[in-house]
Amino acid sequence: MIDWHKISYVYSTREQEMSKHEQEILNIVNLRGTVTVTEVAQILDVSDQTIRRSVRPLEEQGDLKKVHGALVSTQNVNDPPFLSRMNKNRAAKVAIANKVVDLVENGSSLAIDTGSTSSFIAQALRRRKNLSIVTNSVFVASTLSMIDGNRVFMAGTQLRNHDGAAFDKAAFDVIASFSVDYSILSASGIEPRLGFLGYEQCEVDIARAMIGISRRTIMAVDKSKFVVDGHVPPLRLPKLRSDDIIVSDAVPDPQFDEIFGGINLVVASNNFAT
């Protein structure tokens, strides 16, 4: 069973003792693995000096390390599957998350699925204001719910023990009651003939539900998900519409032209340290 005290500091005693900036800094560092002081200051819209001052107690507690102007996570990610996925292709997911946020305006309404890429996007969305969010991910909900002006709705009551996602009837009922500007989705794989793919039927059904309530879908996938030869997830996700957007960290091979044809492709620059 996943230990949410290691993932979401919202529920921990330690977090209750932290200042607001300390909590936000720790979330950012744990999601990115390594991030510069300047980048954190820009995300939180404060000075570098404020970040350095807030980092000192975190460093003394061993919650992070400071190395040559960069903040490095000390989080143990060897055991829980969700955390392992968070650390796979981390730099690419950070770049994709920042590009997705560039597409989202303040005051937008969003449906966000569960998954590691969506969790990075949720963290980056802390830069936006007055968002309305419906999600079946407790990680996404906890990341965005304590931002002034946000309205966050958790879809579902029973959470999976390995990633804190809800797929019960209540989740679908809540999602169906919304109408949003964007659905932000991820995929487990992409194959040139089959399109976007997933491993579990419940994830396909949630994707279909979120696409159904949104004016536009943003599909966020890193280049490791492009599969030409080899094992692919068994289930097809719903097809994207012509005005939807795909955000990736690379231009796909021409073999994917049929899947991507007519859909807006936005390529995120991957300039972050791993």
PyMOL commands that set and color helices and strands:
alter all, ss='L'
color gray80, all
select helices_A, chain A and resi 4-7+9-11+13-16+20-32+37-44+48-61+81-87+90-103+116-127+138-144+169-176+201-212+223-225+254-260
alter helices_A, ss='H'
color red, helices_A
select strands_A, chain A and resi 34-36+64-67+70-73+109-112+132-135+151-154+180-186+189-191+195-198+214-220+235-236+245-248+264-267
alter strands_A, ss='S'
color yellow, strands_A
deselect
rebuild
show_as cartoon
